[in-house]
Amino acid sequence: MFALALFPDGTYHICKETDVIKGKTGCSIKYKNKKRYAGNIVAYNDSYNKLLNMKTKFESLKIKIPKQSRN
């Protein structure tokens, strides 16, 4: 399973579900540089391509996810 993550700077990232550590106040997500950063999960899906389509659409429309709908 894959996760679509959103970082506080507005960057979207697709990672494996195993790269996400959930905490009480948010998530720690492993980025492509192998370091962990605070972020929120927008969606989980078995299909990488579906998440890639979502990521592309969100980035092109500059959609901001409200804080309460994250995680």
TIVODO-52131 format. One record per atom (N, C-alpha, C): residue in three letters; residue number from 1; atom name; x, y, z. Coordinates in steps of 0.05 Angstrom, whole numbers. Each point is the difference from the previous one (the first is absolute). Example, Ala and Ser with C-alpha at 12.3 -4.5 7.8 and 13.67 -1.06 7.14 Angstrom:
% TIVODO-52131
<"ALA",1,"N",<264,-114,156>>
<"ALA",1,"CA",<-18,24,0>>
<"ALA",1,"C",<18,24,0>>
<"SER",2,"N",<-7,21,-14>>
<"SER",2,"CA",<16,24,1>>
<"SER",2,"C",<-15,22,14>>
***
This chain:
% TIVODO-52131
<"MET",1,"N",<17,-23,0>>
<"MET",1,"CA",<-17,23,0>>
<"MET",1,"C",<18,25,0>>
<"PHE",2,"N",<-11,21,-12>>
<"PHE",2,"CA",<15,25,-2>>
<"PHE",2,"C",<-16,22,14>>
<"ALA",3,"N",<15,22,6>>
<"ALA",3,"CA",<-12,23,13>>
<"ALA",3,"C",<7,25,-15>>
<"LEU",4,"N",<-19,18,-2>>
<"LEU",4,"CA",<6,27,-11>>
<"LEU",4,"C",<2,19,24>>
<"ALA",5,"N",<24,11,3>>
<"ALA",5,"CA",<6,17,23>>
<"ALA",5,"C",<1,29,-9>>
<"LEU",6,"N",<-6,18,19>>
<"LEU",6,"CA",<2,28,-4>>
<"LEU",6,"C",<17,12,23>>
<"PHE",7,"N",<22,14,-8>>
<"PHE",7,"CA",<17,12,20>>
<"PHE",7,"C",<-8,29,4>>
<"PRO",8,"N",<7,12,23>>
<"PRO",8,"CA",<-8,27,7>>
<"PRO",8,"C",<8,21,-21>>
<"ASP",9,"N",<20,-5,-16>>
<"ASP",9,"CA",<8,19,-21>>
<"ASP",9,"C",<-16,-2,-25>>
<"GLY",10,"N",<-20,-19,0>>
<"GLY",10,"CA",<-18,-3,-23>>
<"GLY",10,"C",<9,-21,-20>>
<"THR",11,"N",<22,-14,6>>
<"THR",11,"CA",<11,-21,-17>>
<"THR",11,"C",<-16,-26,4>>
<"TYR",12,"N",<-8,-12,-22>>
<"TYR",12,"CA",<-13,-26,0>>
<"TYR",12,"C",<21,-21,-5>>
<"HIS",13,"N",<-4,-24,12>>
<"HIS",13,"CA",<20,-22,-4>>
<"HIS",13,"C",<-15,-26,2>>
<"ILE",14,"N",<6,-19,-17>>
<"ILE",14,"CA",<-12,-27,1>>
<"ILE",14,"C",<22,-19,12>>
<"CYS",15,"N",<-8,-14,21>>
<"CYS",15,"CA",<18,-19,13>>
<"CYS",15,"C",<-14,-26,6>>
<"LYS",16,"N",<15,-19,9>>
<"LYS",16,"CA",<-12,-25,9>>
<"LYS",16,"C",<-12,4,27>>
<"GLU",17,"N",<-21,-15,6>>
<"GLU",17,"CA",<-13,2,26>>
<"GLU",17,"C",<20,-5,23>>
<"THR",18,"N",<20,-17,-5>>
<"THR",18,"CA",<19,-6,21>>
<"THR",18,"C",<19,23,6>>
<"ASP",19,"N",<0,21,-17>>
<"ASP",19,"CA",<17,24,4>>
<"ASP",19,"C",<-14,20,17>>
<"VAL",20,"N",<-24,-6,10>>
<"VAL",20,"CA",<-16,19,16>>
<"VAL",20,"C",<-1,-10,29>>
<"ILE",21,"N",<7,17,18>>
<"ILE",21,"CA",<-3,-6,29>>
<"ILE",21,"C",<-20,20,11>>
<"LYS",22,"N",<-22,-10,10>>
<"LYS",22,"CA",<-21,17,11>>
<"LYS",22,"C",<5,6,29>>
<"GLY",23,"N",<-3,25,7>>
<"GLY",23,"CA",<2,9,28>>
<"GLY",23,"C",<-25,14,9>>
<"LYS",24,"N",<0,9,24>>
<"LYS",24,"CA",<-23,14,11>>
<"LYS",24,"C",<-6,26,-13>>
<"THR",25,"N",<21,14,-9>>
<"THR",25,"CA",<-4,27,-11>>
<"THR",25,"C",<5,1,-30>>
<"GLY",26,"N",<5,-22,-13>>
<"GLY",26,"CA",<5,0,-29>>
<"GLY",26,"C",<15,-25,-8>>
<"CYS",27,"N",<13,2,-23>>
<"CYS",27,"CA",<15,-23,-11>>
<"CYS",27,"C",<29,8,-5>>
<"SER",28,"N",<16,-20,1>>
<"SER",28,"CA",<28,2,-8>>
<"SER",28,"C",<2,-16,-26>>
<"ILE",29,"N",<9,13,-21>>
<"ILE",29,"CA",<-1,-13,-27>>
<"ILE",29,"C",<28,0,-11>>
<"LYS",30,"N",<9,-23,-10>>
<"LYS",30,"CA",<26,-2,-13>>
<"LYS",30,"C",<-2,11,-28>>
<"TYR",31,"N",<17,20,-5>>
<"TYR",31,"CA",<1,13,-26>>
<"TYR",31,"C",<20,-14,-18>>
<"LYS",32,"N",<2,8,-26>>
<"LYS",32,"CA",<17,-14,-18>>
<"LYS",32,"C",<30,3,6>>
<"ASN",33,"N",<8,19,17>>
<"ASN",33,"CA",<28,2,9>>
<"ASN",33,"C",<5,-17,25>>
<"LYS",34,"N",<-19,-18,7>>
<"LYS",34,"CA",<2,-19,22>>
<"LYS",34,"C",<-2,13,27>>
<"LYS",35,"N",<-5,26,2>>
<"LYS",35,"CA",<-4,14,25>>
<"LYS",35,"C",<-30,1,6>>
<"ARG",36,"N",<-7,2,26>>
<"ARG",36,"CA",<-28,2,8>>
<"ARG",36,"C",<-7,29,6>>
<"TYR",37,"N",<-25,7,-8>>
<"TYR",37,"CA",<-10,26,4>>
<"TYR",37,"C",<-29,-2,10>>
<"ALA",38,"N",<-8,21,14>>
<"ALA",38,"CA",<-28,1,9>>
<"ALA",38,"C",<-18,6,-24>>
<"GLY",39,"N",<-23,-13,-1>>
<"GLY",39,"CA",<-19,4,-21>>
<"GLY",39,"C",<-26,-13,6>>
<"ASN",40,"N",<-18,1,-19>>
<"ASN",40,"CA",<-26,-12,3>>
<"ASN",40,"C",<-7,-17,-24>>
<"ILE",41,"N",<-16,-20,5>>
<"ILE",41,"CA",<-9,-18,-21>>
<"ILE",41,"C",<-26,10,-12>>
<"VAL",42,"N",<0,3,-26>>
<"VAL",42,"CA",<-24,8,-14>>
<"VAL",42,"C",<-17,-24,-8>>
<"ALA",43,"N",<14,-22,-9>>
<"ALA",43,"CA",<-15,-23,-9>>
<"ALA",43,"C",<18,-25,0>>
<"TYR",44,"N",<-13,-23,3>>
<"TYR",44,"CA",<14,-26,-3>>
<"TYR",44,"C",<-13,-14,-23>>
<"ASN",45,"N",<15,-16,-16>>
<"ASN",45,"CA",<-11,-15,-21>>
<"ASN",45,"C",<20,-22,-8>>
<"ASP",46,"N",<-11,-22,-10>>
<"ASP",46,"CA",<17,-22,-10>>
<"ASP",46,"C",<13,7,-27>>
<"SER",47,"N",<-12,19,-14>>
<"SER",47,"CA",<10,7,-26>>
<"SER",47,"C",<17,25,1>>
<"TYR",48,"N",<26,-3,-7>>
<"TYR",48,"CA",<18,23,-1>>
<"TYR",48,"C",<-10,20,-21>>
<"ASN",49,"N",<-10,-10,-23>>
<"ASN",49,"CA",<-9,17,-22>>
<"ASN",49,"C",<-24,17,8>>
<"LYS",50,"N",<-18,-10,16>>
<"LYS",50,"CA",<-23,16,9>>
<"LYS",50,"C",<10,23,18>>
<"LEU",51,"N",<19,-6,18>>
<"LEU",51,"CA",<11,21,17>>
<"LEU",51,"C",<16,21,-17>>
<"LEU",52,"N",<14,-10,-20>>
<"LEU",52,"CA",<15,18,-18>>
<"LEU",52,"C",<-19,19,-14>>
<"ASN",53,"N",<-23,-11,-9>>
<"ASN",53,"CA",<-20,17,-13>>
<"ASN",53,"C",<-11,21,19>>
<"MET",54,"N",<-5,-8,25>>
<"MET",54,"CA",<-9,19,20>>
<"MET",54,"C",<21,22,5>>
<"LYS",55,"N",<25,-9,3>>
<"LYS",55,"CA",<22,19,6>>
<"LYS",55,"C",<2,20,-23>>
<"THR",56,"N",<0,-9,-24>>
<"THR",56,"CA",<2,17,-23>>
<"THR",56,"C",<-23,20,-1>>
<"LYS",57,"N",<-24,-9,5>>
<"LYS",57,"CA",<-24,17,0>>
<"LYS",57,"C",<2,21,22>>
<"PHE",58,"N",<7,-8,24>>
<"PHE",58,"CA",<3,18,23>>
<"PHE",58,"C",<21,22,-6>>
<"GLU",59,"N",<23,-9,-11>>
<"GLU",59,"CA",<22,19,-6>>
<"GLU",59,"C",<-8,19,-22>>
<"SER",60,"N",<-14,-9,-20>>
<"SER",60,"CA",<-8,18,-23>>
<"SER",60,"C",<-21,20,9>>
<"LEU",61,"N",<-18,-9,18>>
<"LEU",61,"CA",<-21,18,9>>
<"LEU",61,"C",<8,16,25>>
<"LYS",62,"N",<24,-6,11>>
<"LYS",62,"CA",<10,12,24>>
<"LYS",62,"C",<-21,-3,23>>
<"ILE",63,"N",<-10,-24,3>>
<"ILE",63,"CA",<-20,-6,20>>
<"ILE",63,"C",<14,-2,28>>
<"LYS",64,"N",<-11,14,19>>
<"LYS",64,"CA",<9,-1,27>>
<"LYS",64,"C",<-20,-18,16>>
<"ILE",65,"N",<11,-20,14>>
<"ILE",65,"CA",<-17,-18,16>>
<"ILE",65,"C",<-4,13,27>>
<"PRO",66,"N",<-25,4,9>>
<"PRO",66,"CA",<-5,11,26>>
<"PRO",66,"C",<12,-18,22>>
<"LYS",67,"N",<11,12,21>>
<"LYS",67,"CA",<14,-15,20>>
<"LYS",67,"C",<-17,-22,13>>
<"GLN",68,"N",<-25,5,5>>
<"GLN",68,"CA",<-17,-20,14>>
<"GLN",68,"C",<-5,-24,-18>>
<"SER",69,"N",<3,1,-26>>
<"SER",69,"CA",<-5,-23,-17>>
<"SER",69,"C",<25,-16,-5>>
<"ARG",70,"N",<23,8,10>>
<"ARG",70,"CA",<24,-15,-2>>
<"ARG",70,"C",<1,-21,21>>
<"ASN",71,"N",<16,-22,-5>>
<"ASN",71,"CA",<4,-22,18>>
<"ASN",71,"C",<-25,-17,1>>
***
